[in-house]
């Protein structure tokens, strides 16, 4: 599971804040998390609409051997080779639309100073950023802000073909939401995402996969993860993603580069895992997928690691289908050593959590945590990237083998150093809150990410006989899991144990800062991401709101969090951090109970009651206050380009790293060089 967005990020605008016997770490072993110093590197690329595009450096590249650099290069090429898959997964017309718009952009020789052309260019950039015509975060269809007549003029002038539904959908209300999580509708039927064919319903999906039984019930296979479910002559049928199957041409390119990567693997365990991933891509066999995840989770040695395949299920309204994504990582040795203390003490956190005893794991195994530096991303991880990842997602593998948690250090560093617009001062209640955030905000966010990923997602267990959460909690599974992991982090952020472990110098100040930021964002500032009148749809936004709104309501009788008005502006002031800590613990206990018991009615009441509806008066106020700031609320990245230099023997002798100068430069390059799928698949 990924903790995809920084807690109080707004995004880079608000001094960023935001997933055996254990060896003890004493007070004398100081391992406080450091903040990497800024350099003269320019992290900003450009800004358009609600998007800021940034760049990052591949820290540690120069310390790798040539063989290790080859491994990184091959893995990044593998990732990019499957890039078009996420476009088609996101919407069935995306590739047709993108290729037509890009042809117009590359060949049009008419007036490029008009407002219409500027609107067209902005629309194309937004489509690039979102990997399709729906917003990457809100899931709403992107507005064109130019007329169908103007687009027809551009198409005619460039001899470009775009017609029928692929043309009309840009300007109509059809397929308005990529993922529709609303209550009381058929979520599959009303979602534009291309995991299901036309006419497939919630009932179809639940019936189809409900009949599938794993050979070993204790190790349930991830049925549906790597396929599209369609109706042919009224009969449901899976189209499996594999060589020779759906997305076969792109998958064959992915495999080609993975085979090269396997040839330069750092060790036998890493090579074995890569071999199983290759076999999985070739066959689409879900048992091989589990075998791969077991091998990959156990392959912890080496300086290079990666995430590659159909993994996260956030884009499926019912949580079965995995989106294609890749992240290639170089280990940050110093930071990983410092953060290993959380992994080493995972059992202590589990034992001391407020969960019911029957929901606690008796033996938290194999939780590995590393800070890494990204060398390349693709698919659902780019341009909008996670900052922390915890995998694999299968509960039984987590319980029996363990999991890998990583924090993307150079991505967080780029966010932190890309500039600030002063939004923070607008929404904090007083100077004390502002100074705490400036001093402890980045540290608090790093710790929350680490606790969320290492302790949160590894915590708790299902009751015997209870099915996977995608089956029991259905469309609420993702937001419940992310909120539960957030609550684990929040519960322990305000705890002297962090200082005992040497992770902070002042646990009380860091905890207060983290609580201030979470409540401020969950109840107020994240609303800048929504259009006035919208409900909250995205799983992470929902979980931040239902967590914050629940503790606000439950603490009202004791004025734990106070809603204040000053000069016509709303603020939230925490009056009792100890009681808020207790409330977070109570809610954590309840969310784990819901997950452990598979209590659908309870999760529906929690999410719908606290996480979906927005106070429209407050929302209007927040948007009006935010209008003074020019920094965009969403950020993403171009990727550095790893360029091989050939020697006299025709072999790779070295590499250079190049930074794209513009967003469009990289997007056009990607479409030219990694174009392996037809428009219709």
C-alpha positions as CSV (number, residue, x, y, z in Angstrom):
1,X,0.0,0.0,0.0
2,X,1.3,3.4,-0.8
3,X,1.0,6.5,1.3
4,X,0.7,8.6,-1.9
5,X,0.4,12.2,-0.8
6,X,2.1,14.2,1.9
7,X,-0.2,14.9,4.9
8,X,-0.2,18.6,4.9
9,X,1.5,19.2,1.7
10,X,-0.6,21.8,0.0
11,X,1.7,20.6,-1.9
12,X,5.1,22.2,-1.5
13,X,3.5,25.4,-0.5
14,X,3.2,25.0,3.2
15,X,6.6,23.8,4.4
16,X,5.9,20.2,3.7
17,X,4.2,18.0,6.3
18,X,2.1,15.4,5.6
19,X,2.8,4.9,5.0
20,X,12.4,-13.1,17.0
21,X,13.7,-10.8,19.7
22,X,14.0,-7.3,18.7
23,X,17.2,-5.4,19.2
24,X,16.8,-2.4,21.5
25,X,18.2,1.1,20.8
26,X,19.2,3.1,23.8
27,X,19.1,6.8,24.4
28,X,22.8,7.1,23.8
29,X,22.4,5.9,20.2
30,X,21.3,9.1,18.5
31,X,19.9,8.4,15.0
32,X,17.8,11.6,14.5
33,X,16.4,11.9,11.1
34,X,18.3,14.5,9.1
35,X,17.1,17.0,6.6
36,X,19.2,17.0,3.5
37,X,20.7,20.4,2.7
38,X,19.5,22.3,-0.3
39,X,21.8,22.9,-3.2
40,X,21.7,25.2,-6.2
41,X,19.8,22.6,-8.1
42,X,16.6,24.0,-9.6
43,X,13.8,21.7,-8.6
44,X,11.1,23.7,-10.5
45,X,10.3,23.0,-14.1
46,X,7.0,24.7,-14.8
47,X,3.4,25.3,-13.6
48,X,0.1,25.1,-15.4
49,X,-3.6,24.9,-14.3
50,X,-3.5,23.3,-10.8
51,X,-0.1,21.5,-11.4
52,X,3.4,22.3,-10.5
53,X,6.0,20.1,-12.3
54,X,9.3,19.5,-10.4
55,X,12.5,17.6,-11.0
56,X,14.7,15.5,-8.7
57,X,18.3,14.3,-8.5
58,X,19.4,10.7,-8.4
59,X,21.4,10.9,-5.2
60,X,24.0,8.2,-4.8
61,X,24.3,7.4,-8.5
62,X,28.0,8.2,-8.6
63,X,28.6,5.6,-5.8
64,X,27.3,2.7,-7.8
65,X,29.4,0.3,-9.8
66,X,28.9,0.1,-13.6
67,X,27.1,-3.2,-13.2
68,X,24.8,-1.6,-10.6
69,X,24.2,1.4,-12.9
70,X,23.3,-1.1,-15.7
71,X,20.8,-2.7,-13.4
72,X,19.2,0.6,-12.7
73,X,19.1,1.5,-16.4
74,X,17.5,-1.8,-17.5
75,X,14.9,-1.6,-14.7
76,X,13.9,2.0,-15.7
77,X,13.7,1.0,-19.4
78,X,11.5,-1.9,-18.4
79,X,9.2,0.5,-16.5
80,X,8.9,3.0,-19.3
81,X,8.2,0.2,-21.8
82,X,4.9,-0.5,-20.1
83,X,3.9,3.2,-19.8
84,X,1.0,3.0,-22.3
85,X,-0.6,0.3,-20.2
86,X,-1.7,2.8,-17.4
87,X,-3.2,5.1,-20.1
88,X,-5.4,2.3,-21.4
89,X,-6.3,1.1,-17.9
90,X,-7.4,4.6,-16.9
91,X,-9.8,4.9,-19.8
92,X,-10.5,3.1,-23.0
93,X,-10.2,6.2,-25.2
94,X,-7.1,7.6,-23.6
95,X,-4.5,6.4,-26.1
96,X,-6.6,7.4,-29.1
97,X,-7.1,10.9,-27.7
98,X,-3.5,11.3,-26.6
99,X,-2.0,10.3,-29.9
100,X,-4.3,12.6,-31.8
101,X,-3.6,15.6,-29.5
102,X,0.1,15.0,-29.7
103,X,0.0,14.8,-33.5
104,X,-1.7,18.2,-33.5
105,X,0.8,19.6,-31.1
106,X,3.8,18.4,-33.1
107,X,2.6,19.4,-36.5
108,X,0.3,22.5,-36.2
109,X,1.8,25.5,-38.0
110,X,-1.0,28.0,-37.3
111,X,-1.4,30.7,-34.7
112,X,0.1,29.6,-31.4
113,X,-0.4,32.9,-29.7
114,X,-4.2,32.7,-29.4
115,X,-6.1,32.0,-26.2
116,X,-7.6,28.9,-27.8
117,X,-4.1,27.5,-28.6
118,X,-3.0,28.2,-25.0
119,X,-6.0,26.4,-23.7
120,X,-5.3,23.5,-26.0
121,X,-1.7,23.3,-24.8
122,X,-2.7,23.4,-21.2
123,X,-5.3,20.7,-21.7
124,X,-2.7,18.4,-23.3
125,X,-0.3,19.0,-20.4
126,X,-3.0,18.1,-17.9
127,X,-3.8,15.0,-19.9
128,X,-0.1,14.1,-19.9
129,X,0.1,14.6,-16.1
130,X,-3.0,12.6,-15.4
131,X,-2.2,9.7,-17.8
132,X,-5.5,10.4,-19.4
133,X,-8.5,12.7,-19.6
134,X,-9.5,12.4,-15.9
135,X,-7.9,14.3,-13.1
136,X,-5.2,12.3,-11.4
137,X,-6.5,13.0,-8.0
138,X,-10.2,14.1,-8.1
139,X,-11.0,11.5,-10.8
140,X,-13.3,14.2,-12.5
141,X,-13.0,14.6,-16.3
142,X,-10.6,17.5,-17.2
143,X,-12.3,20.5,-18.7
144,X,-11.1,21.4,-22.2
145,X,-11.7,25.2,-22.0
146,X,-11.8,25.3,-25.8
147,X,-14.6,24.5,-28.2
148,X,-15.2,21.4,-30.3
149,X,-15.2,23.6,-33.3
150,X,-11.7,24.8,-32.5
151,X,-10.4,21.2,-32.0
152,X,-12.0,20.3,-35.4
153,X,-10.0,23.2,-36.9
154,X,-6.8,21.9,-35.4
155,X,-7.5,18.3,-36.6
156,X,-8.2,19.4,-40.1
157,X,-5.1,21.7,-40.2
158,X,-2.9,18.8,-39.2
159,X,-4.6,16.0,-41.1
160,X,-5.3,14.2,-37.7
161,X,-8.2,11.8,-37.2
162,X,-10.2,11.9,-34.0
163,X,-13.9,11.2,-34.3
164,X,-16.9,9.5,-32.8
165,X,-17.0,8.7,-29.1
166,X,-13.3,9.5,-28.7
167,X,-13.9,13.0,-29.9
168,X,-17.3,13.6,-28.3
169,X,-16.2,12.5,-24.8
170,X,-13.9,15.4,-24.5
171,X,-16.8,17.8,-24.5
172,X,-19.7,15.8,-23.1
173,X,-20.8,14.6,-19.7
174,X,-20.2,10.9,-20.7
175,X,-17.8,9.0,-18.4
176,X,-17.6,12.0,-16.0
177,X,-15.7,10.1,-13.3
178,X,-12.7,7.8,-13.7
179,X,-13.5,6.2,-10.3
180,X,-16.9,6.7,-8.8
181,X,-17.0,5.7,-5.1
182,X,-20.4,7.3,-4.4
183,X,-22.9,5.5,-2.2
184,X,-26.0,4.2,-3.8
185,X,-24.8,3.9,-7.3
186,X,-23.3,1.0,-9.3
187,X,-19.7,1.9,-8.8
188,X,-18.3,-0.3,-11.6
189,X,-21.0,0.8,-14.1
190,X,-20.5,4.5,-13.3
191,X,-16.7,4.4,-13.3
192,X,-14.9,5.2,-16.6
193,X,-11.8,3.2,-15.6
194,X,-11.1,0.5,-18.1
195,X,-10.8,-2.5,-15.8
196,X,-14.3,-3.6,-16.8
197,X,-15.9,-3.7,-20.1
198,X,-19.1,-1.9,-21.0
199,X,-22.2,-3.2,-19.2
200,X,-20.3,-4.9,-16.3
201,X,-21.8,-4.2,-12.9
202,X,-20.9,-4.5,-9.3
203,X,-23.0,-7.6,-9.0
204,X,-21.2,-9.1,-12.0
205,X,-17.8,-8.5,-10.5
206,X,-18.8,-9.8,-7.0
207,X,-20.5,-12.9,-8.5
208,X,-17.6,-13.7,-10.9
209,X,-14.8,-13.5,-8.3
210,X,-16.9,-14.8,-5.5
211,X,-17.0,-18.2,-7.2
212,X,-13.2,-18.4,-7.4
213,X,-11.7,-20.5,-4.6
214,X,-7.9,-20.5,-3.9
215,X,-6.2,-23.9,-3.7
216,X,-5.0,-22.9,-0.3
217,X,-7.6,-20.8,1.6
218,X,-5.0,-19.6,3.9
219,X,-3.0,-18.1,1.0
220,X,-5.8,-16.5,-1.2
221,X,-4.7,-15.7,-4.7
222,X,-5.3,-12.1,-5.9
223,X,-8.0,-13.0,-8.4
224,X,-8.7,-10.3,-10.9
225,X,-5.5,-8.4,-10.2
226,X,-4.0,-8.7,-13.7
227,X,-7.0,-8.8,-16.0
228,X,-9.9,-6.9,-17.6
229,X,-13.4,-8.3,-17.0
230,X,-15.7,-8.0,-20.0
231,X,-19.0,-9.3,-21.3
232,X,-19.0,-11.3,-24.5
233,X,-22.4,-12.3,-25.7
234,X,-23.7,-11.8,-22.2
235,X,-21.0,-14.1,-20.7
236,X,-18.3,-12.7,-18.3
237,X,-14.8,-13.3,-19.4
238,X,-11.3,-12.2,-18.2
239,X,-8.7,-10.7,-20.6
240,X,-5.4,-11.4,-18.8
241,X,-2.5,-9.0,-19.0
242,X,0.4,-11.1,-20.3
243,X,2.6,-11.9,-23.2
244,X,0.2,-12.9,-26.0
245,X,-2.7,-11.5,-24.1
246,X,-4.0,-8.1,-23.3
247,X,-1.2,-5.5,-23.4
248,X,1.1,-8.2,-24.8
249,X,3.2,-6.0,-27.1
250,X,4.1,-3.7,-24.2
251,X,4.6,-6.5,-21.8
252,X,7.0,-8.2,-24.2
253,X,9.1,-5.0,-24.2
254,X,9.0,-5.0,-20.4
255,X,10.2,-8.6,-20.3
256,X,13.0,-7.8,-22.7
257,X,14.5,-5.3,-20.3
258,X,13.8,-7.4,-17.2
259,X,15.8,-10.2,-18.7
260,X,18.7,-7.8,-19.2
261,X,18.3,-6.7,-15.6
262,X,18.3,-10.3,-14.4
263,X,21.6,-10.7,-16.2
264,X,23.2,-8.1,-14.0
265,X,21.4,-8.9,-10.7
266,X,23.3,-8.1,-7.6
267,X,22.8,-11.5,-6.0
268,X,21.0,-14.8,-6.4
269,X,17.9,-13.8,-4.4
270,X,17.4,-10.7,-6.5
271,X,17.9,-12.7,-9.7
272,X,15.5,-15.3,-8.6
273,X,12.8,-12.7,-7.9
274,X,13.3,-11.1,-11.3
275,X,13.0,-14.5,-13.0
276,X,9.7,-15.1,-11.3
277,X,8.5,-11.6,-12.3
278,X,9.4,-12.4,-15.9
279,X,7.6,-15.7,-15.7
280,X,4.5,-14.0,-14.3
281,X,4.5,-11.5,-17.2
282,X,4.8,-14.3,-19.7
283,X,2.0,-16.5,-18.2
284,X,-0.2,-14.2,-16.2
285,X,-0.4,-16.9,-13.5
286,X,-1.4,-15.6,-10.1
287,X,0.3,-18.4,-8.2
288,X,3.6,-17.2,-9.9
289,X,2.7,-13.7,-8.7
290,X,2.5,-14.8,-5.1
291,X,5.8,-16.8,-5.5
292,X,7.4,-13.7,-6.9
293,X,6.2,-11.5,-4.0
294,X,7.5,-14.0,-1.5
295,X,10.9,-14.1,-3.3
296,X,11.0,-10.3,-3.8
297,X,10.1,-9.6,-0.1
298,X,12.9,-11.9,1.0
299,X,15.5,-10.3,-1.4
300,X,16.6,-7.6,1.0
301,X,20.3,-7.5,0.2
302,X,21.8,-5.2,-2.4
303,X,21.9,-1.5,-3.3
304,X,19.1,-1.6,-5.9
305,X,15.5,-2.5,-5.6
306,X,12.3,-1.9,-7.6
307,X,8.6,-2.0,-7.8
308,X,7.2,-3.3,-11.1
309,X,3.8,-4.7,-12.2
310,X,0.1,-4.4,-11.6
311,X,0.0,-3.5,-8.0
312,X,-2.2,-0.9,-6.3
313,X,-6.0,-1.3,-6.5
314,X,-7.1,2.3,-5.7
315,X,-8.3,2.9,-9.3
316,X,-10.7,0.0,-9.1
317,X,-13.9,0.9,-7.3
318,X,-14.2,-2.6,-5.9
319,X,-10.5,-3.1,-5.2
320,X,-9.6,-6.1,-7.4
321,X,-7.6,-4.7,-10.4
322,X,-4.0,-3.6,-10.1
323,X,-2.7,-0.5,-11.9
324,X,0.6,-0.7,-13.8
325,X,3.4,1.1,-12.0
326,X,7.2,1.0,-11.6
327,X,9.6,2.7,-9.2
328,X,13.4,2.0,-9.4
329,X,15.3,2.7,-6.2
330,X,18.9,3.2,-5.0
331,X,19.4,2.6,-1.3
332,X,20.2,5.6,0.9
333,X,22.6,3.9,3.2
334,X,22.8,6.5,5.9
335,X,19.1,7.2,6.2
336,X,18.1,3.5,6.0
337,X,20.4,2.8,8.9
338,X,18.8,5.5,10.9
339,X,15.3,4.4,10.2
340,X,16.0,0.7,10.8
341,X,15.2,1.3,14.5
342,X,11.5,1.3,13.6
343,X,11.7,-2.1,12.0
344,X,13.7,-3.5,14.9
345,X,11.1,-2.3,17.4
346,X,8.0,-3.3,15.3
347,X,6.9,-5.8,17.9
348,X,7.0,-3.2,20.7
349,X,4.7,-0.9,18.7
350,X,2.3,-3.8,18.1
351,X,2.3,-5.0,21.7
352,X,1.7,-1.5,23.0
353,X,-1.0,-0.4,20.5
354,X,-4.6,0.2,21.7
355,X,-5.9,-2.7,19.6
356,X,-8.0,-5.5,21.1
357,X,-5.7,-8.4,22.0
358,X,-7.2,-10.8,19.5
359,X,-6.4,-8.3,16.7
360,X,-2.7,-7.9,17.6
361,X,0.0,-9.9,15.8
362,X,1.9,-12.1,18.2
363,X,4.9,-12.1,15.9
364,X,5.5,-9.1,13.6
365,X,8.0,-10.6,11.1
366,X,10.2,-9.3,8.3
367,X,9.3,-5.6,8.4
368,X,12.1,-4.0,6.5
369,X,12.3,-0.2,6.1
370,X,14.6,1.7,3.8
371,X,15.0,5.2,2.7
372,X,15.7,5.1,-1.0
373,X,16.5,7.5,-3.8
374,X,14.3,7.2,-6.9
375,X,16.1,6.7,-10.2
376,X,13.0,6.4,-12.4
377,X,9.3,6.0,-12.3
378,X,6.5,5.1,-14.7
379,X,2.9,4.1,-15.0
380,X,0.7,5.1,-12.1
381,X,3.8,6.3,-10.1
382,X,4.5,9.1,-12.6
383,X,4.3,12.1,-13.0
384,X,2.4,12.0,-9.7
385,X,4.5,10.0,-7.4
386,X,4.2,8.2,-4.0
387,X,6.5,9.3,-1.2
388,X,6.3,6.1,0.7
389,X,5.5,2.5,-0.3
390,X,4.7,-0.7,1.7
391,X,4.5,-3.9,-0.3
392,X,3.4,-6.7,-0.9
393,X,-0.3,-6.1,-0.4
394,X,-1.3,-9.7,0.3
395,X,-2.1,-10.1,4.0
396,X,-0.9,-13.6,4.3
397,X,2.5,-12.7,2.8
398,X,2.8,-9.9,5.3
399,X,2.0,-12.2,8.1
400,X,4.2,-15.1,7.1
401,X,7.1,-13.5,5.3
402,X,7.0,-9.8,6.0
403,X,7.0,-6.7,3.9
404,X,9.2,-4.0,2.5
405,X,8.6,-0.4,3.4
406,X,10.5,2.4,1.6
407,X,10.5,6.2,1.9
408,X,11.4,8.0,-1.3
409,X,14.0,10.3,0.2
410,X,15.0,12.4,-2.9
411,X,11.4,12.9,-3.8
412,X,10.6,14.2,-0.4
413,X,13.7,16.4,-0.5
414,X,12.6,17.8,-3.8
415,X,9.2,18.7,-2.5
416,X,10.8,20.3,0.6
417,X,13.1,22.5,-1.5
418,X,10.9,23.5,-4.4
419,X,9.8,26.7,-2.7
420,X,7.0,28.0,-0.5
421,X,4.1,30.4,-1.1
422,X,3.2,31.4,2.4
423,X,0.0,29.4,2.6
424,X,1.0,28.1,6.0
425,X,0.6,31.5,7.7
426,X,-2.9,31.8,6.2
427,X,-4.3,28.7,7.9
428,X,-2.4,28.4,11.2
429,X,-4.1,29.9,14.2
430,X,-1.2,31.6,15.9
431,X,2.6,32.3,15.9
432,X,3.3,29.3,18.1
433,X,1.7,26.9,15.7
434,X,3.6,28.5,12.8
435,X,7.0,28.3,14.5
436,X,6.4,24.7,15.5
437,X,5.6,23.8,11.9
438,X,8.7,25.6,10.6
439,X,10.9,23.9,13.1
440,X,9.4,20.4,13.2
441,X,7.1,20.0,10.3
442,X,9.4,18.1,7.9
443,X,10.6,15.8,10.6
444,X,7.1,15.1,11.7
445,X,6.0,14.2,8.2
446,X,9.0,11.9,7.7
447,X,8.2,10.1,10.9
448,X,4.5,9.8,10.1
449,X,5.3,8.4,6.7
450,X,7.7,5.8,8.3
451,X,5.2,4.9,11.0
452,X,2.4,4.7,8.5
453,X,4.3,2.3,6.2
454,X,6.5,0.3,8.6
455,X,4.2,-0.1,11.6
456,X,0.8,0.8,10.3
457,X,0.4,-1.4,7.3
458,X,2.1,-4.3,9.1
459,X,-0.1,-4.0,12.2
460,X,-3.1,-6.0,13.1
461,X,-4.6,-9.3,11.9
462,X,-7.9,-10.5,10.5
463,X,-10.1,-12.8,12.5
464,X,-10.0,-16.5,11.5
465,X,-12.3,-17.1,8.6
466,X,-12.7,-13.4,7.6
467,X,-12.1,-12.8,3.9
468,X,-9.8,-10.2,2.4
469,X,-10.9,-6.6,2.9
470,X,-11.7,-6.1,-0.8
471,X,-14.3,-8.8,-0.3
472,X,-15.7,-7.7,3.1
473,X,-15.3,-3.9,3.0
474,X,-15.7,-3.6,-0.8
475,X,-15.5,0.0,-2.1
476,X,-14.4,1.3,1.3
477,X,-11.4,-1.1,1.7
478,X,-8.8,1.3,0.5
479,X,-9.8,4.3,2.5
480,X,-10.2,2.2,5.7
481,X,-6.7,0.7,5.3
482,X,-5.1,4.1,4.6
483,X,-6.9,5.7,7.6
484,X,-6.0,2.8,9.8
485,X,-2.3,3.1,8.9
486,X,-2.5,6.9,9.4
487,X,-4.0,6.3,12.9
488,X,-1.1,4.0,13.8
489,X,1.3,6.8,12.9
490,X,-0.7,9.4,14.7
491,X,-1.0,7.4,17.9
492,X,2.8,6.9,18.1
493,X,3.9,10.3,16.9
494,X,2.9,11.7,20.3
495,X,4.8,9.2,22.4
496,X,8.1,9.5,24.3
497,X,9.2,6.2,22.7
498,X,10.3,8.1,19.7
499,X,12.8,10.1,21.8
500,X,13.9,6.9,23.6
501,X,14.7,5.4,20.2
502,X,16.8,8.5,19.3
503,X,14.5,9.6,16.4
504,X,13.7,13.0,17.9
505,X,15.1,15.4,20.4
506,X,11.7,16.6,21.6
507,X,8.9,14.1,21.1
508,X,6.3,16.4,22.6
509,X,7.0,19.3,20.2
510,X,7.2,17.0,17.1
511,X,3.9,15.3,18.1
512,X,2.1,18.5,18.6
513,X,3.3,19.8,15.3
514,X,2.1,16.6,13.5
515,X,-1.3,16.7,15.2
516,X,-1.7,20.4,14.3
517,X,-0.9,19.7,10.7
518,X,-3.1,16.6,10.3
519,X,-6.2,18.3,11.8
520,X,-5.6,21.5,9.9
521,X,-5.3,19.6,6.6
522,X,-8.0,17.0,7.3
523,X,-10.7,19.5,8.3
524,X,-9.7,22.4,6.1
525,X,-6.8,22.9,3.8
526,X,-7.1,19.8,1.7
527,X,-10.4,21.3,0.4
528,X,-8.4,23.5,-2.0
529,X,-8.1,20.4,-4.1
530,X,-11.9,20.2,-4.6
531,X,-14.3,22.2,-6.7
532,X,-17.0,24.0,-4.7
533,X,-19.9,21.6,-4.3
534,X,-18.0,18.4,-4.8
535,X,-18.0,15.5,-2.4
536,X,-14.7,13.9,-1.3
537,X,-14.0,11.0,-3.6
538,X,-10.3,10.1,-3.4
539,X,-9.5,7.4,-0.8
540,X,-6.6,9.3,0.9
541,X,-8.6,12.5,1.1
542,X,-11.5,10.7,2.5
543,X,-9.5,9.0,5.2
544,X,-7.9,12.2,6.3
545,X,-11.3,13.8,6.6
546,X,-13.0,10.9,8.4
547,X,-10.2,10.6,10.9
548,X,-10.1,14.3,11.6
549,X,-13.9,14.8,11.7
550,X,-14.4,11.8,14.0
551,X,-12.0,13.0,16.6
552,X,-13.3,16.6,16.3
553,X,-16.8,15.4,17.0
554,X,-16.0,12.9,19.8
555,X,-13.9,15.6,21.6
556,X,-16.4,18.4,21.4
557,X,-17.8,17.8,24.9
558,X,-14.3,18.4,26.4
559,X,-13.3,21.0,23.8
560,X,-10.3,18.9,22.6
561,X,-10.3,20.7,19.3
562,X,-11.9,24.1,19.1
563,X,-13.3,25.7,15.9
564,X,-12.5,29.4,16.1
565,X,-13.3,32.4,14.0
566,X,-11.1,35.5,13.8
567,X,-11.6,38.3,11.3
568,X,-14.1,36.2,9.5
569,X,-11.7,33.3,9.0
570,X,-12.0,29.8,10.4
571,X,-9.2,28.0,12.4
572,X,-8.9,24.8,14.3
573,X,-7.0,24.9,17.6
574,X,-6.1,21.8,19.5
575,X,-6.6,22.5,23.2
576,X,-5.7,19.1,24.7
577,X,-3.1,16.9,22.9
578,X,-3.2,14.2,25.4
579,X,-7.0,13.6,24.9
580,X,-6.6,13.9,21.2
581,X,-3.9,11.2,21.4
582,X,-6.5,9.0,23.3
583,X,-9.1,9.7,20.7
584,X,-6.8,8.6,17.9
585,X,-6.2,5.4,19.9
586,X,-9.9,4.8,20.2
587,X,-10.5,5.3,16.5
588,X,-7.5,3.0,15.7
589,X,-9.0,0.3,17.9
590,X,-12.4,0.6,16.0
591,X,-10.9,0.7,12.5
592,X,-8.9,-2.4,13.3
593,X,-12.0,-4.1,14.6
594,X,-13.8,-3.2,11.4
595,X,-11.0,-4.7,9.3
596,X,-10.6,-7.7,11.5
597,X,-14.3,-8.6,11.5
598,X,-15.1,-7.4,8.0
599,X,-17.8,-5.1,9.3
600,X,-19.2,-3.5,6.2
601,X,-22.0,-1.6,7.9
602,X,-19.6,0.0,10.3
603,X,-17.1,1.1,7.6
604,X,-19.9,2.5,5.5
605,X,-21.2,4.5,8.5
606,X,-17.7,5.8,9.3
607,X,-16.8,6.9,5.8
608,X,-20.1,8.2,4.7
609,X,-20.8,9.9,8.0
610,X,-17.4,11.6,8.3
611,X,-15.4,11.4,5.1
612,X,-17.6,12.2,2.1
613,X,-19.7,15.4,2.7
614,X,-18.1,18.8,2.8
615,X,-19.2,21.9,4.8
616,X,-19.9,24.1,1.8
617,X,-19.6,27.4,3.7
618,X,-16.2,26.4,5.0
619,X,-15.2,25.1,1.6
620,X,-16.1,28.4,0.0
621,X,-14.1,30.3,2.6
622,X,-11.0,28.1,2.2
623,X,-11.1,28.6,-1.6
624,X,-11.5,32.3,-1.2
625,X,-8.5,32.5,1.2
626,X,-6.5,30.3,-1.1
627,X,-7.1,32.5,-4.2
628,X,-4.3,34.9,-3.2
629,X,-1.6,32.2,-3.7
630,X,-0.2,31.3,-7.1
631,X,1.4,28.0,-6.3
632,X,-0.5,25.0,-7.6
633,X,-2.1,22.6,-5.2
634,X,-0.7,19.5,-6.9
635,X,2.9,18.5,-7.8
636,X,4.6,15.9,-9.8
637,X,7.9,15.2,-11.5
638,X,9.8,14.7,-14.7
639,X,12.3,11.9,-14.5
640,X,16.0,12.3,-15.0
641,X,17.1,10.6,-18.3
642,X,19.8,7.9,-17.9
643,X,21.8,7.9,-21.1
644,X,24.2,5.0,-21.9
645,X,27.6,5.8,-23.5
646,X,29.0,3.0,-25.6
647,X,32.6,2.0,-25.7
648,X,34.7,0.9,-28.7
649,X,33.5,-2.7,-28.3
650,X,29.9,-1.5,-28.7
651,X,29.1,-2.2,-25.1
652,X,27.8,0.2,-22.4
653,X,30.9,1.8,-20.8
654,X,29.4,4.5,-18.8
655,X,26.2,6.6,-18.3
656,X,25.4,10.3,-18.2
657,X,22.3,11.8,-16.4
658,X,20.4,14.4,-18.2
659,X,17.5,16.6,-16.8
660,X,14.6,17.5,-19.0
661,X,14.3,21.2,-19.4
662,X,10.5,21.1,-20.0
663,X,7.6,18.8,-19.2
664,X,6.5,18.7,-22.8
665,X,10.0,17.6,-23.9
666,X,9.8,14.5,-21.7
667,X,6.2,13.6,-22.6
668,X,6.8,13.9,-26.4
669,X,10.0,11.8,-26.0
670,X,8.1,9.1,-24.0
671,X,5.4,8.9,-26.7
672,X,8.0,8.6,-29.4
673,X,10.2,6.0,-27.8
674,X,7.8,3.9,-25.6
675,X,4.9,3.6,-28.0
676,X,4.2,-0.1,-27.9
677,X,0.4,-0.4,-27.8
678,X,-2.3,0.3,-30.4
679,X,-4.9,2.9,-29.8
680,X,-7.6,0.3,-29.1
681,X,-6.7,-2.8,-27.0
